[in-house]
C-alpha cells in the first residue's frame, strides 16, 4: 500500500465548500479513509 499524498488530501478538504451539500458525506468518508491509511502507514500498523 502507498501512503496517500497529504497535499492532495488537504486540497480535497479545501474544495469541500465548492461541492453540493449532498456530496459532502461521501467526500468526508473518502478523506477520512485516506487519512486513516496515512496514519496506519506512519504507525506501521
N, CA, C and O atoms as a Tripos MOL2 file, in Angstrom:
@<TRIPOS>MOLECULE
protein
  180   179    45     0     0
PROTEIN
NO_CHARGES

@<TRIPOS>ATOM
      1 N           0.8350   -1.1880    0.0000 N.3       1 UNK1
      2 CA          0.0000    0.0000    0.0000 C.3       1 UNK1
      3 C           0.8740    1.2440    0.0000 C.2       1 UNK1
      4 O           1.9560    1.2690    0.5870 O.2       1 UNK1
      5 N           0.3870    2.2570   -0.6620 N.am      2 UNK2
      6 CA          1.1250    3.5140   -0.6780 C.3       2 UNK2
      7 C           0.4710    4.5040    0.2740 C.2       2 UNK2
      8 O          -0.7390    4.4780    0.5000 O.2       2 UNK2
      9 N           1.2900    5.3590    0.8140 N.am      3 UNK3
     10 CA          0.7890    6.3980    1.7150 C.3       3 UNK3
     11 C           0.1130    7.4710    0.8700 C.2       3 UNK3
     12 O           0.7040    7.9550   -0.0960 O.2       3 UNK3
     13 N          -1.1130    7.8500    1.2150 N.am      4 UNK4
     14 CA         -1.7930    8.9090    0.4670 C.3       4 UNK4
     15 C          -0.9980   10.2130    0.5210 C.2       4 UNK4
     16 O          -0.3890   10.5360    1.5410 O.2       4 UNK4
     17 N          -1.0100   10.9520   -0.5780 N.am      5 UNK5
     18 CA         -0.3470   12.2530   -0.6470 C.3       5 UNK5
     19 C          -1.1660   13.2430    0.1780 C.2       5 UNK5
     20 O          -2.2840   13.5960   -0.1970 O.2       5 UNK5
     21 N          -0.6060   13.6860    1.2960 N.am      6 UNK6
     22 CA         -1.3580   14.5580    2.2020 C.3       6 UNK6
     23 C          -1.6600   15.9160    1.5830 C.2       6 UNK6
     24 O          -2.6360   16.5600    1.9680 O.2       6 UNK6
     25 N          -0.8490   16.3630    0.6370 N.am      7 UNK7
     26 CA         -1.1460   17.6210   -0.0600 C.3       7 UNK7
     27 C          -2.4330   17.4800   -0.8680 C.2       7 UNK7
     28 O          -3.2280   18.4150   -0.9530 O.2       7 UNK7
     29 N          -2.6280   16.3080   -1.4590 N.am      8 UNK8
     30 CA         -3.8580   16.0490   -2.2140 C.3       8 UNK8
     31 C          -5.0510   16.0180   -1.2620 C.2       8 UNK8
     32 O          -6.1120   16.5610   -1.5700 O.2       8 UNK8
     33 N          -4.8740   15.3850   -0.1120 N.am      9 UNK9
     34 CA         -5.9490   15.3230    0.8840 C.3       9 UNK9
     35 C          -6.3110   16.7330    1.3510 C.2       9 UNK9
     36 O          -7.4900   17.0560    1.4930 O.2       9 UNK9
     37 N          -5.3010   17.5690    1.5890 N.am     10 UNK10
     38 CA         -5.5660   18.9570    2.0010 C.3      10 UNK10
     39 C          -6.3430   19.7030    0.9210 C.2      10 UNK10
     40 O          -7.2410   20.4850    1.2300 O.2      10 UNK10
     41 N          -6.0040   19.4660   -0.3360 N.am     11 UNK11
     42 CA         -6.7450   20.0990   -1.4330 C.3      11 UNK11
     43 C          -8.1950   19.6190   -1.4630 C.2      11 UNK11
     44 O          -9.1090   20.4010   -1.7230 O.2      11 UNK11
     45 N          -8.3990   18.3260   -1.1930 N.am     12 UNK12
     46 CA         -9.7610   17.7910   -1.1560 C.3      12 UNK12
     47 C         -10.5670   18.4560   -0.0400 C.2      12 UNK12
     48 O         -11.7380   18.7880   -0.2240 O.2      12 UNK12
     49 N          -9.9390   18.6470    1.1050 N.am     13 UNK13
     50 CA        -10.6190   19.3090    2.2230 C.3      13 UNK13
     51 C         -10.9730   20.7400    1.8430 C.2      13 UNK13
     52 O         -12.0800   21.2040    2.1160 O.2      13 UNK13
     53 N         -10.0400   21.4310    1.2170 N.am     14 UNK14
     54 CA        -10.2730   22.8220    0.8110 C.3      14 UNK14
     55 C         -11.3870   22.9410   -0.2170 C.2      14 UNK14
     56 O         -12.1150   23.9330   -0.2350 O.2      14 UNK14
     57 N         -11.5230   21.9420   -1.0670 N.am     15 UNK15
     58 CA        -12.5230   22.0210   -2.1310 C.3      15 UNK15
     59 C         -13.9180   21.5840   -1.6900 C.2      15 UNK15
     60 O         -14.8670   21.6870   -2.4670 O.2      15 UNK15
     61 N         -14.0570   21.1000   -0.4580 N.am     16 UNK16
     62 CA        -15.3690   20.6480    0.0190 C.3      16 UNK16
     63 C         -16.4340   21.7330   -0.0880 C.2      16 UNK16
     64 O         -17.5810   21.4510   -0.4330 O.2      16 UNK16
     65 N         -16.0560   22.9620    0.2040 N.am     17 UNK17
     66 CA        -17.0500   24.0330    0.2010 C.3      17 UNK17
     67 C         -17.6450   24.2820   -1.1800 C.2      17 UNK17
     68 O         -18.7290   24.8560   -1.2900 O.2      17 UNK17
     69 N         -16.9510   23.8590   -2.2350 N.am     18 UNK18
     70 CA        -17.4760   24.0720   -3.5800 C.3      18 UNK18
     71 C         -18.3750   22.9300   -4.0410 C.2      18 UNK18
     72 O         -19.0150   23.0260   -5.0880 O.2      18 UNK18
     73 N         -18.4220   21.8610   -3.2700 N.am     19 UNK19
     74 CA        -19.2630   20.7210   -3.6290 C.3      19 UNK19
     75 C         -20.6940   20.9300   -3.1470 C.2      19 UNK19
     76 O         -20.9280   21.6060   -2.1450 O.2      19 UNK19
     77 N         -21.6470   20.3460   -3.8630 N.am     20 UNK20
     78 CA        -23.0250   20.3690   -3.3580 C.3      20 UNK20
     79 C         -23.0950   19.6300   -2.0180 C.2      20 UNK20
     80 O         -22.4090   18.6280   -1.8170 O.2      20 UNK20
     81 N         -23.9100   20.1230   -1.1300 N.am     21 UNK21
     82 CA        -24.0080   19.5380    0.2150 C.3      21 UNK21
     83 C         -24.2760   18.0310    0.1890 C.2      21 UNK21
     84 O         -23.7000   17.3130    1.0060 O.2      21 UNK21
     85 N         -25.1230   17.5200   -0.7080 N.am     22 UNK22
     86 CA        -25.3410   16.0650   -0.7060 C.3      22 UNK22
     87 C         -24.0790   15.2400   -0.9810 C.2      22 UNK22
     88 O         -24.0460   14.0490   -0.6710 O.2      22 UNK22
     89 N         -23.0510   15.8520   -1.5510 N.am     23 UNK23
     90 CA        -21.8100   15.1320   -1.8390 C.3      23 UNK23
     91 C         -20.8080   15.1870   -0.6860 C.2      23 UNK23
     92 O         -19.7780   14.5140   -0.7300 O.2      23 UNK23
     93 N         -21.1010   15.9800    0.3400 N.am     24 UNK24
     94 CA        -20.1590   16.1470    1.4460 C.3      24 UNK24
     95 C         -19.8970   14.8390    2.1850 C.2      24 UNK24
     96 O         -18.7450   14.5420    2.5030 O.2      24 UNK24
     97 N         -20.9070   14.0700    2.4590 N.am     25 UNK25
     98 CA        -20.7250   12.8390    3.2450 C.3      25 UNK25
     99 C         -19.7720   11.8780    2.5510 C.2      25 UNK25
    100 O         -18.8770   11.3230    3.1900 O.2      25 UNK25
    101 N         -19.9530   11.6770    1.2490 N.am     26 UNK26
    102 CA        -19.0620   10.7830    0.5130 C.3      26 UNK26
    103 C         -17.6370   11.3180    0.5030 C.2      26 UNK26
    104 O         -16.6800   10.5550    0.6320 O.2      26 UNK26
    105 N         -17.5000   12.6190    0.3500 N.am     27 UNK27
    106 CA        -16.1680   13.2330    0.3400 C.3      27 UNK27
    107 C         -15.5070   13.1090    1.7060 C.2      27 UNK27
    108 O         -14.3240   12.7800    1.7970 O.2      27 UNK27
    109 N         -16.2650   13.3710    2.7710 N.am     28 UNK28
    110 CA        -15.7210   13.2260    4.1240 C.3      28 UNK28
    111 C         -15.2560   11.7880    4.3600 C.2      28 UNK28
    112 O         -14.1980   11.5620    4.9470 O.2      28 UNK28
    113 N         -16.0440   10.8270    3.9020 N.am     29 UNK29
    114 CA        -15.6760    9.4280    4.0980 C.3      29 UNK29
    115 C         -14.3860    9.0980    3.3430 C.2      29 UNK29
    116 O         -13.5120    8.4160    3.8780 O.2      29 UNK29
    117 N         -14.2640    9.5740    2.1150 N.am     30 UNK30
    118 CA        -13.0540    9.3310    1.3330 C.3      30 UNK30
    119 C         -11.8300    9.9640    2.0010 C.2      30 UNK30
    120 O         -10.7740    9.3400    2.0980 O.2      30 UNK30
    121 N         -11.9840   11.1990    2.4540 N.am     31 UNK31
    122 CA        -10.8880   11.8920    3.1370 C.3      31 UNK31
    123 C         -10.5150   11.1550    4.4210 C.2      31 UNK31
    124 O          -9.3340   10.9630    4.7130 O.2      31 UNK31
    125 N         -11.5140   10.7490    5.1780 N.am     32 UNK32
    126 CA        -11.2730   10.0120    6.4230 C.3      32 UNK32
    127 C         -10.4850    8.7320    6.1410 C.2      32 UNK32
    128 O          -9.5300    8.4160    6.8510 O.2      32 UNK32
    129 N         -10.8870    8.0030    5.1070 N.am     33 UNK33
    130 CA        -10.1960    6.7610    4.7720 C.3      33 UNK33
    131 C          -8.7470    7.0150    4.3690 C.2      33 UNK33
    132 O          -7.8550    6.2550    4.7460 O.2      33 UNK33
    133 N          -8.5110    8.0710    3.6120 N.am     34 UNK34
    134 CA         -7.1440    8.3980    3.1960 C.3      34 UNK34
    135 C          -6.2860    8.7860    4.3970 C.2      34 UNK34
    136 O          -5.1340    8.3640    4.5030 O.2      34 UNK34
    137 N          -6.8420    9.5860    5.2980 N.am     35 UNK35
    138 CA         -6.0910    9.9750    6.4910 C.3      35 UNK35
    139 C          -5.8350    8.7680    7.3950 C.2      35 UNK35
    140 O          -4.7630    8.6440    7.9860 O.2      35 UNK35
    141 N          -6.8100    7.8990    7.4930 N.am     36 UNK36
    142 CA         -6.6580    6.6790    8.2830 C.3      36 UNK36
    143 C          -5.5370    5.8140    7.7060 C.2      36 UNK36
    144 O          -4.7200    5.2700    8.4490 O.2      36 UNK36
    145 N          -5.5040    5.6910    6.3860 N.am     37 UNK37
    146 CA         -4.4620    4.9030    5.7240 C.3      37 UNK37
    147 C          -3.0850    5.5220    5.9590 C.2      37 UNK37
    148 O          -2.1190    4.8070    6.2240 O.2      37 UNK37
    149 N          -2.9960    6.8350    5.8630 N.am     38 UNK38
    150 CA         -1.7200    7.5160    6.0960 C.3      38 UNK38
    151 C          -1.2440    7.2810    7.5270 C.2      38 UNK38
    152 O          -0.0660    7.0040    7.7540 O.2      38 UNK38
    153 N          -2.1470    7.3880    8.4780 N.am     39 UNK39
    154 CA         -1.7860    7.1760    9.8780 C.3      39 UNK39
    155 C          -1.3490    5.7320   10.1130 C.2      39 UNK39
    156 O          -0.3920    5.4810   10.8450 O.2      39 UNK39
    157 N          -2.0380    4.8020    9.5050 N.am     40 UNK40
    158 CA         -1.6790    3.3930    9.6350 C.3      40 UNK40
    159 C          -0.2750    3.1440    9.0990 C.2      40 UNK40
    160 O           0.5080    2.4160    9.7080 O.2      40 UNK40
    161 N           0.0400    3.7490    7.9610 N.am     41 UNK41
    162 CA          1.3710    3.5770    7.3670 C.3      41 UNK41
    163 C           2.4520    4.1860    8.2600 C.2      41 UNK41
    164 O           3.5180    3.5970    8.4390 O.2      41 UNK41
    165 N           2.1780    5.3530    8.8130 N.am     42 UNK42
    166 CA          3.1540    6.0290    9.6670 C.3      42 UNK42
    167 C           3.3980    5.2250   10.9400 C.2      42 UNK42
    168 O           4.5340    5.0940   11.3960 O.2      42 UNK42
    169 N           2.3240    4.6920   11.5060 N.am     43 UNK43
    170 CA          2.4420    3.9350   12.7510 C.3      43 UNK43
    171 C           2.9140    2.5100   12.5180 C.2      43 UNK43
    172 O           3.2860    1.8140   13.4630 O.2      43 UNK43
    173 N           2.9000    2.0700   11.2580 N.am     44 UNK44
    174 CA          3.3390    0.7170   10.9440 C.3      44 UNK44
    175 C           2.3740   -0.3560   11.3830 C.2      44 UNK44
    176 O           2.7790   -1.4870   11.6520 O.2      44 UNK44
    177 N           1.1090   -0.0190   11.4590 N.am     45 UNK45
    178 CA          0.1020   -0.9930   11.8970 C.3      45 UNK45
    179 C          -0.3830   -1.8500   10.7540 C.2      45 UNK45
    180 O          -1.2310   -2.7200   10.9510 O.2      45 UNK45
@<TRIPOS>BOND
     1     1     2 1
     2     2     3 1
     3     3     4 2
     4     3     5 am
     5     5     6 1
     6     6     7 1
     7     7     8 2
     8     7     9 am
     9     9    10 1
    10    10    11 1
    11    11    12 2
    12    11    13 am
    13    13    14 1
    14    14    15 1
    15    15    16 2
    16    15    17 am
    17    17    18 1
    18    18    19 1
    19    19    20 2
    20    19    21 am
    21    21    22 1
    22    22    23 1
    23    23    24 2
    24    23    25 am
    25    25    26 1
    26    26    27 1
    27    27    28 2
    28    27    29 am
    29    29    30 1
    30    30    31 1
    31    31    32 2
    32    31    33 am
    33    33    34 1
    34    34    35 1
    35    35    36 2
    36    35    37 am
    37    37    38 1
    38    38    39 1
    39    39    40 2
    40    39    41 am
    41    41    42 1
    42    42    43 1
    43    43    44 2
    44    43    45 am
    45    45    46 1
    46    46    47 1
    47    47    48 2
    48    47    49 am
    49    49    50 1
    50    50    51 1
    51    51    52 2
    52    51    53 am
    53    53    54 1
    54    54    55 1
    55    55    56 2
    56    55    57 am
    57    57    58 1
    58    58    59 1
    59    59    60 2
    60    59    61 am
    61    61    62 1
    62    62    63 1
    63    63    64 2
    64    63    65 am
    65    65    66 1
    66    66    67 1
    67    67    68 2
    68    67    69 am
    69    69    70 1
    70    70    71 1
    71    71    72 2
    72    71    73 am
    73    73    74 1
    74    74    75 1
    75    75    76 2
    76    75    77 am
    77    77    78 1
    78    78    79 1
    79    79    80 2
    80    79    81 am
    81    81    82 1
    82    82    83 1
    83    83    84 2
    84    83    85 am
    85    85    86 1
    86    86    87 1
    87    87    88 2
    88    87    89 am
    89    89    90 1
    90    90    91 1
    91    91    92 2
    92    91    93 am
    93    93    94 1
    94    94    95 1
    95    95    96 2
    96    95    97 am
    97    97    98 1
    98    98    99 1
    99    99   100 2
   100    99   101 am
   101   101   102 1
   102   102   103 1
   103   103   104 2
   104   103   105 am
   105   105   106 1
   106   106   107 1
   107   107   108 2
   108   107   109 am
   109   109   110 1
   110   110   111 1
   111   111   112 2
   112   111   113 am
   113   113   114 1
   114   114   115 1
   115   115   116 2
   116   115   117 am
   117   117   118 1
   118   118   119 1
   119   119   120 2
   120   119   121 am
   121   121   122 1
   122   122   123 1
   123   123   124 2
   124   123   125 am
   125   125   126 1
   126   126   127 1
   127   127   128 2
   128   127   129 am
   129   129   130 1
   130   130   131 1
   131   131   132 2
   132   131   133 am
   133   133   134 1
   134   134   135 1
   135   135   136 2
   136   135   137 am
   137   137   138 1
   138   138   139 1
   139   139   140 2
   140   139   141 am
   141   141   142 1
   142   142   143 1
   143   143   144 2
   144   143   145 am
   145   145   146 1
   146   146   147 1
   147   147   148 2
   148   147   149 am
   149   149   150 1
   150   150   151 1
   151   151   152 2
   152   151   153 am
   153   153   154 1
   154   154   155 1
   155   155   156 2
   156   155   157 am
   157   157   158 1
   158   158   159 1
   159   159   160 2
   160   159   161 am
   161   161   162 1
   162   162   163 1
   163   163   164 2
   164   163   165 am
   165   165   166 1
   166   166   167 1
   167   167   168 2
   168   167   169 am
   169   169   170 1
   170   170   171 1
   171   171   172 2
   172   171   173 am
   173   173   174 1
   174   174   175 1
   175   175   176 2
   176   175   177 am
   177   177   178 1
   178   178   179 1
   179   179   180 2
@<TRIPOS>SUBSTRUCTURE
     1 UNK1         2 RESIDUE 1 A UNK
     2 UNK2         6 RESIDUE 1 A UNK
     3 UNK3        10 RESIDUE 1 A UNK
     4 UNK4        14 RESIDUE 1 A UNK
     5 UNK5        18 RESIDUE 1 A UNK
     6 UNK6        22 RESIDUE 1 A UNK
     7 UNK7        26 RESIDUE 1 A UNK
     8 UNK8        30 RESIDUE 1 A UNK
     9 UNK9        34 RESIDUE 1 A UNK
    10 UNK10       38 RESIDUE 1 A UNK
    11 UNK11       42 RESIDUE 1 A UNK
    12 UNK12       46 RESIDUE 1 A UNK
    13 UNK13       50 RESIDUE 1 A UNK
    14 UNK14       54 RESIDUE 1 A UNK
    15 UNK15       58 RESIDUE 1 A UNK
    16 UNK16       62 RESIDUE 1 A UNK
    17 UNK17       66 RESIDUE 1 A UNK
    18 UNK18       70 RESIDUE 1 A UNK
    19 UNK19       74 RESIDUE 1 A UNK
    20 UNK20       78 RESIDUE 1 A UNK
    21 UNK21       82 RESIDUE 1 A UNK
    22 UNK22       86 RESIDUE 1 A UNK
    23 UNK23       90 RESIDUE 1 A UNK
    24 UNK24       94 RESIDUE 1 A UNK
    25 UNK25       98 RESIDUE 1 A UNK
    26 UNK26      102 RESIDUE 1 A UNK
    27 UNK27      106 RESIDUE 1 A UNK
    28 UNK28      110 RESIDUE 1 A UNK
    29 UNK29      114 RESIDUE 1 A UNK
    30 UNK30      118 RESIDUE 1 A UNK
    31 UNK31      122 RESIDUE 1 A UNK
    32 UNK32      126 RESIDUE 1 A UNK
    33 UNK33      130 RESIDUE 1 A UNK
    34 UNK34      134 RESIDUE 1 A UNK
    35 UNK35      138 RESIDUE 1 A UNK
    36 UNK36      142 RESIDUE 1 A UNK
    37 UNK37      146 RESIDUE 1 A UNK
    38 UNK38      150 RESIDUE 1 A UNK
    39 UNK39      154 RESIDUE 1 A UNK
    40 UNK40      158 RESIDUE 1 A UNK
    41 UNK41      162 RESIDUE 1 A UNK
    42 UNK42      166 RESIDUE 1 A UNK
    43 UNK43      170 RESIDUE 1 A UNK
    44 UNK44      174 RESIDUE 1 A UNK
    45 UNK45      178 RESIDUE 1 A UNK
